């Protein structure tokens, strides 16, 4: 039962990951192209972001749930897995968000400097 409970928790983490990636992917490419300047760089960072968004909820499930003590698949197991996956996703989104803000500010600063110098 332990292995099955663990696999259920991993599946919940994968669903949370996939939902985040699907919901963010449509606009992520355009934003990254604007920030990075080239399509190739934007594609790399989009893939990197997708990997991080996929792995973080799974890591949250692996680190913060405990299927060893669960004798059955019940509501608490689902709740624990969902909570851990959402926490992992939240951490990933905060880190990625801070990086976007940092890069956006740097790009704005460079733009302002070039306008002043021109």
Residue pairs with C-beta under 8 A, 6 or more apart in sequence:
1 70
1 71
1 72
2 67
2 68
2 70
4 73
5 67
5 70
5 73
5 77
6 67
8 67
8 73
8 77
8 78
8 81
9 61
9 65
9 67
9 77
9 80
9 81
9 84
10 58
10 61
10 62
12 61
12 78
12 81
12 82
12 85
13 57
13 58
13 60
13 61
13 62
13 81
13 84
13 85
13 88
14 54
14 57
14 58
16 57
16 82
16 85
16 86
16 89
17 53
17 54
17 55
17 56
17 57
17 58
17 85
17 89
18 54
20 53
20 57
20 89
20 93
21 50
21 53
21 54
24 49
24 53
25 46
25 50
28 46
28 49
29 42
29 43
29 46
31 100
32 41
32 42
32 45
32 46
32 49
33 39
33 42
35 42
35 100
35 103
35 104
35 107
36 42
36 45
49 96
52 92
52 95
52 96
53 89
53 92
53 93
53 96
55 92
56 88
56 89
56 91
56 92
57 84
57 85
57 86
57 88
57 89
57 92
58 85
58 88
59 88
60 84
60 85
60 86
60 87
60 88
60 89
60 91
61 81
61 84
61 85
61 88
63 84
64 80
64 83
64 84
64 87
65 77
65 80
65 81
65 84
66 80
67 77
70 76
70 77
